[in-house]
């Protein structure tokens, strides 16, 4: 089990915690075997490190590190150059397919032509064409019907 207290064990061991936190960690260690084992491992590591001989680093260590870092180029993230042409072809293909699918839906379909007789009026021709169009404007259709009616026919109000 992972305890939140486990992150405080190194600070507890070297005395960097406040008095209240030190007391809290000490009480937790009485109940938690996993944290006690972790603290014991930290103490063993500390013992090994203090027994190891200490030496000063060479004077040219940091300049050598700076040179190594400056010469190291970070790896490029993202698409590799080998994938770039393939992605361009795929994008072009998607655009062409999208255009082929979209263009027919954007074209307006002409209204079907109605036969025009010798005595047909413009309103009658429009009325015949509008009947064949599935999405004809209802107001225009009503006006065309009114135009073809006999003038003596009484109009009634629709509720």
C-alpha positions as CSV (number, residue, x, y, z in Angstrom):
1,X,0.0,0.0,0.0
2,X,1.3,3.5,-0.9
3,X,1.0,6.0,2.0
4,X,1.1,9.7,1.5
5,X,3.4,9.8,4.5
6,X,6.0,7.8,2.5
7,X,7.0,11.0,0.6
8,X,7.9,12.7,3.9
9,X,10.2,10.0,5.2
10,X,13.4,11.4,3.8
11,X,12.7,14.8,5.3
12,X,11.7,13.1,8.5
13,X,15.1,11.3,8.7
14,X,17.2,14.4,8.1
15,X,15.1,16.6,10.4
16,X,13.5,19.0,7.9
17,X,9.9,18.6,9.1
18,X,8.2,20.9,11.5
19,X,7.5,19.6,15.0
20,X,3.9,18.8,14.3
21,X,4.8,17.0,11.0
22,X,7.5,15.0,12.8
23,X,5.1,13.9,15.5
24,X,2.5,12.9,12.8
25,X,5.1,10.9,10.9
26,X,6.3,9.2,14.1
27,X,2.7,8.2,15.0
28,X,2.2,6.9,11.4
29,X,5.4,4.8,11.6
30,X,4.0,3.0,14.7
31,X,1.0,1.8,12.6
32,X,2.5,1.3,9.1
33,X,4.9,-1.5,8.4
34,X,5.5,-0.4,4.8
35,X,6.7,3.0,5.9
36,X,8.9,1.5,8.6
37,X,10.6,-0.7,5.9
38,X,11.0,2.3,3.7
39,X,12.6,4.3,6.5
40,X,14.9,1.4,7.3
41,X,16.0,1.3,3.6
42,X,16.6,5.1,3.7
43,X,18.8,4.7,6.8
44,X,20.8,1.9,5.1
45,X,21.4,4.1,2.1
46,X,22.4,7.0,4.3
47,X,24.9,4.7,6.1
48,X,26.5,3.5,2.8
49,X,26.7,7.1,1.4
50,X,28.4,8.5,4.5
51,X,30.9,5.6,4.5
52,X,31.9,6.3,0.9
53,X,34.9,8.6,0.4
54,X,34.1,12.1,-0.7
55,X,36.0,13.9,-3.4
56,X,35.8,17.2,-5.2
57,X,34.8,17.1,-8.8
58,X,37.3,18.0,-11.5
59,X,37.4,21.7,-12.3
60,X,36.6,21.1,-15.9
61,X,33.4,19.0,-15.1
62,X,30.8,21.8,-15.6
63,X,32.4,23.2,-18.8
64,X,32.6,19.7,-20.2
65,X,28.9,19.2,-19.3
66,X,28.0,22.5,-21.0
67,X,29.8,21.5,-24.2
68,X,28.1,18.1,-24.2
69,X,24.7,19.7,-23.7
70,X,25.3,22.3,-26.4
71,X,26.4,19.7,-29.0
72,X,23.5,17.4,-28.1
73,X,20.6,18.1,-30.4
74,X,17.2,17.2,-28.9
75,X,15.3,14.7,-30.9
76,X,12.6,16.1,-33.2
77,X,9.2,15.3,-32.0
78,X,6.3,14.9,-34.4
79,X,6.2,13.5,-37.8
80,X,9.4,12.0,-39.3
81,X,10.3,13.2,-42.8
82,X,9.3,9.8,-44.1
83,X,5.7,10.3,-43.0
84,X,5.3,13.8,-44.3
85,X,4.7,12.9,-48.0
86,X,2.3,10.1,-47.0
87,X,0.3,12.6,-44.8
88,X,0.2,15.1,-47.7
89,X,-1.2,12.4,-50.0
90,X,-3.8,11.3,-47.5
91,X,-4.8,14.9,-46.9
92,X,-5.2,15.6,-50.6
93,X,-7.2,12.4,-51.0
94,X,-9.6,13.4,-48.1
95,X,-10.0,16.9,-49.7
96,X,-10.8,15.4,-53.1
97,X,-13.3,13.0,-51.7
98,X,-14.9,15.7,-49.6
99,X,-15.2,18.0,-52.6
100,X,-16.8,15.3,-54.7
101,X,-19.3,14.6,-52.0
102,X,-20.0,18.2,-51.3
103,X,-20.3,19.7,-54.8
104,X,-23.4,17.8,-55.9
105,X,-25.2,18.8,-52.7
106,X,-24.4,22.5,-53.4
107,X,-25.8,22.5,-56.9
108,X,-29.3,23.8,-57.2
109,X,-31.8,21.7,-59.0
110,X,-33.9,23.5,-61.5
111,X,-37.7,23.3,-61.2
112,X,-39.2,20.9,-63.5
113,X,-40.6,22.5,-66.7
114,X,-44.3,22.4,-67.0
115,X,-45.9,22.2,-70.5
116,X,-47.0,25.6,-71.6
117,X,-50.2,25.7,-73.7
118,X,-51.5,28.5,-75.8
119,X,-53.9,29.8,-73.2
120,X,-51.7,29.3,-70.1
121,X,-50.9,32.3,-68.0
122,X,-47.6,32.8,-66.2
123,X,-49.3,32.0,-62.9
124,X,-50.6,28.7,-64.2
125,X,-47.1,27.7,-65.4
126,X,-45.6,28.7,-62.0
127,X,-48.3,26.8,-60.2
128,X,-47.6,23.6,-62.3
129,X,-43.9,23.9,-61.7
130,X,-44.3,24.4,-58.0
131,X,-46.5,21.3,-57.6
132,X,-43.6,19.2,-58.9
133,X,-41.0,20.8,-56.5
134,X,-41.0,18.9,-53.1
135,X,-39.8,22.0,-51.1
136,X,-41.9,24.7,-52.9
137,X,-42.4,27.8,-50.9
138,X,-46.0,27.6,-49.5
139,X,-46.6,31.3,-49.6
140,X,-45.6,31.6,-53.3
141,X,-47.7,28.6,-54.1
142,X,-50.7,30.2,-52.4
143,X,-50.2,33.4,-54.3
144,X,-50.0,31.6,-57.5
145,X,-53.2,29.7,-56.7
146,X,-54.9,33.0,-55.9
147,X,-53.8,34.5,-59.2
148,X,-55.4,31.7,-61.1
149,X,-58.7,31.9,-59.4
150,X,-61.7,33.7,-60.7
151,X,-61.9,37.2,-59.4
152,X,-65.6,36.8,-58.5
153,X,-64.8,33.8,-56.2
154,X,-65.1,35.0,-52.6
155,X,-62.1,34.7,-50.3
156,X,-62.8,33.4,-46.8
157,X,-60.7,34.1,-43.8
158,X,-58.9,31.0,-42.5
159,X,-58.9,30.7,-38.7
